[in-house]
């Protein structure tokens, strides 16, 4: 399954991962500012958060796999990841 996201702007890909109990939309104000600087912001809802799918399996391995699948689906190469709190550890596994 593919993670839900809100994509704002055009340019160099930039992924923002929300923190615990958050969702990608929490970063909309910042994303709009960064999109004006030539970035394509991907505000991703991780599994069991926001509008993404919900599943009983929830650990760092599946979060990393979800994010890698998302990046491959959107053909994101050389993207900039920004993350917040422990739910962002998956970025370390794919960067």
Phi, psi and omega per residue, in radians:
X1 nan 2.633 -3.094
X2 -1.754 2.398 3.090
X3 -1.159 2.524 3.059
X4 -1.328 2.545 3.068
X5 -2.624 2.836 2.990
X6 -2.058 2.116 -3.104
X7 -1.844 2.166 -3.068
X8 -2.169 2.239 3.051
X9 1.515 -3.125 3.133
X10 -2.388 2.596 3.111
X11 2.331 -2.580 -3.109
X12 -1.167 2.281 -3.093
X13 -1.173 2.416 -3.053
X14 -2.468 2.030 -3.106
X15 -1.826 2.256 3.057
X16 -2.000 2.165 3.082
X17 -1.829 2.261 3.141
X18 -1.264 2.968 3.085
X19 -1.635 -3.021 -3.123
X20 -0.973 2.325 -3.133
X21 1.134 0.208 -3.126
X22 -1.717 -2.939 3.048
X23 -2.757 2.818 -3.078
X24 -0.974 -0.612 -3.106
X25 -1.066 -0.323 3.103
X26 -1.062 -0.352 -3.057
X27 -1.829 0.203 -3.054
X28 -1.027 -0.747 -3.102
X29 -1.088 -0.821 3.105
X30 -1.119 -0.715 -3.125
X31 -1.063 -0.719 3.131
X32 -1.094 -0.656 3.110
X33 -1.188 -0.779 -3.131
X34 -1.195 -0.535 3.136
X35 -1.124 -0.507 3.089
X36 -1.248 -0.179 3.132
X37 -1.767 0.190 3.087
X38 1.606 0.533 3.106
X39 -2.039 2.611 2.987
X40 -1.815 1.831 -3.055
X41 -1.522 2.258 3.064
X42 -1.915 1.867 3.110
X43 -1.645 1.722 -2.966
X44 -1.674 2.352 2.960
X45 -1.628 2.074 3.106
X46 -1.279 2.824 -3.130
X47 -0.921 2.553 -3.118
X48 1.158 0.310 3.117
X49 -2.389 2.612 3.051
X50 0.927 -2.294 -3.089
X51 -1.727 0.140 3.067
X52 -1.352 2.918 -3.124
X53 -1.119 2.732 3.096
X54 -1.979 2.456 -3.054
X55 -2.605 2.640 3.116
X56 -1.270 -0.452 3.122
X57 -1.401 2.179 -3.072
X58 -2.670 1.770 3.095
X59 -2.713 3.024 -3.059
X60 -1.125 -0.554 3.124
X61 -1.128 -0.814 -3.133
X62 -1.242 -0.575 3.070
X63 -1.104 -0.733 3.102
X64 -1.133 -0.730 3.118
X65 -1.106 -0.741 3.096
X66 -1.028 -0.779 -3.104
X67 -1.188 -0.709 3.093
X68 -1.099 -0.759 3.095
X69 -1.048 -0.739 3.112
X70 -1.059 -0.826 -3.122
X71 -1.096 -0.709 3.128
X72 -1.182 -0.724 3.137
X73 -1.058 -0.694 -3.118
X74 -1.638 0.142 3.130
X75 0.893 0.811 -3.135
X76 -1.547 2.026 3.103
X77 -2.150 2.515 3.111
X78 0.970 0.741 -3.131
X79 -1.531 2.806 3.121
X80 -1.751 2.039 3.085
X81 -1.661 2.390 3.022
X82 -2.235 2.324 -3.059
X83 -2.477 2.865 -3.054
X84 -2.481 2.279 3.122
X85 1.189 -3.029 -3.017
X86 -1.160 -0.388 3.120
X87 -1.212 -0.101 -3.113
X88 -1.676 -0.005 3.113
X89 -0.980 -0.483 3.088
X90 -1.004 -0.487 3.128
X91 -1.109 -0.573 3.130
X92 -1.168 -0.455 -3.093
X93 -1.439 -0.339 -3.115
X94 -1.994 -0.190 -3.105
X95 -1.416 nan nan
